[in-house]
Amino acid sequence: MFGDVSSCNTYNYGDALYWDSRYIQEAGGAFDWYQRYSSLRPFVRHYVPTSSRVLMVGCGNALMSEEMVKDGYEDIMNIDISSVAIEMMRRKYEFVPQLKYMQMDVRDMSFFPDESFDSVVDKGTLDSLMCGTDAPLSATQMLGEVIRLLKPGGIYMLITYGDPTARMPHLNRPAYGWNILLYNLPRPDFKRPGGASLTKSYLEPIPITEKGTLPADFVLEDPDSHFIYVCKKMDDTGLSNIPTYPLTSEIL
Ligand SMILES: C[S@@+](CC[C@H](N)C(=O)[O-])C[C@H]1O[C@@H](n2cnc3c(N)ncnc32)[C@H](O)[C@@H]1O
C-alpha cells in the first residue's frame, strides 16, 4: 500500500502498464485498497442515495462496487485505465446488470456528456495520478472531468491517504466551487495503544482551516489513516452547502 511520496518513486502508479501487469499477476483475484465497503458504508449511504447514477473511477479489481450493489445500489458505471482489469471485471459481472465496465482514462472522459452522474466515487485513483509524471496537471484534468460529469448538487467522494495539506490545494480551486466535508478513518487493522477505546467518533466531520489544513489541535490516532473528502457541486441555486445532520453507523 502506498502512503507517502517515497513509495510513489518505487512503483509507477500513474502508468497504465504498471496496472496491467499487476492485474495479470493477480490473475482474477480481488483486492480493495485502503478500506472495504463495510467500513465506508455509513459515509456512502449517507451521501450517495442508492438510486444515484454512480461513476466509480479507477475501479481496479476491488469488491467495492459489487458490495454496493448487494447493498441496494442500482446503477454503477466503473472505469479504469487498465484494459486487463476492465476485461476481467466485465466477465466476472456479466450477469449483474447494475454494474457496467469501460476502459477509460479518468483525465479524458469525453465519452460521457456533461452532468451524466449523481455521484463519483474515487478510492485511490487521484492518489495514483499524484504518483505519476505531471501529477498536478493530471489532477487538474481529472478533477475538471469529475466536476463536468456531476449533476448540480452531485457528490464527489474521495477516499485517500492524502491529508488536507496535500489534497486541498487540488480540490479547493475556486473554479470548482465545491463545498467540502472531511472525515478521517483509521486503517481497518489499526490497534489503539494498550487497546484504548476510541477518543472521538470518526463519523464527526473534521473542520478544515481557512488555509486548508487540519486544525492545530487535531490528533491523528492512526498516522496511516485514510481521509474521506465529501465534495458537493453547487446546485442550480448556486448553493453547495452540505446538510450537517449527524451520520450514524446504522444506516438502513
Ligand atoms: C490504488 S488502485 C485503487 C483501485 C480500487 N479503486 C480500490 O479501491 O481498490 C488505483 C486504480 O486507478 C487506476 N488508474 C490509474 N490511473 C488511471 C487513470 N489515468 N484513469 C483511470 N484509472 C486509472 C489503476 O488502474 C488502479 O486500478
The ligand as an ORCA input file, in Angstrom:
! r2SCAN-3c Opt
* xyz 0 1
  C      -4.891      2.319     -5.944
  S      -5.804      1.496     -7.179
  C      -7.444      1.559     -6.487
  C      -8.354      0.528     -7.055
  C      -9.754      0.493     -6.434
  N     -10.435      1.775     -6.568
  C      -9.720      0.103     -4.972
  O     -10.214      0.857     -4.140
  O      -9.193     -0.960     -4.653
  C      -5.878      2.768     -8.428
  C      -6.626      2.362     -9.684
  O      -6.654      3.507    -10.553
  C      -6.437      3.075    -11.881
  N      -5.881      4.219    -12.631
  C      -4.645      4.764    -12.529
  N      -4.540      5.806    -13.370
  C      -5.735      5.931    -14.004
  C      -6.239      6.809    -15.000
  N      -5.491      7.806    -15.508
  N      -7.518      6.649    -15.413
  C      -8.299      5.649    -14.921
  N      -7.866      4.781    -13.974
  C      -6.602      4.921    -13.520
  C      -5.483      1.904    -11.764
  O      -5.528      1.054    -12.890
  C      -5.992      1.237    -10.481
  O      -6.959      0.263    -10.774
*
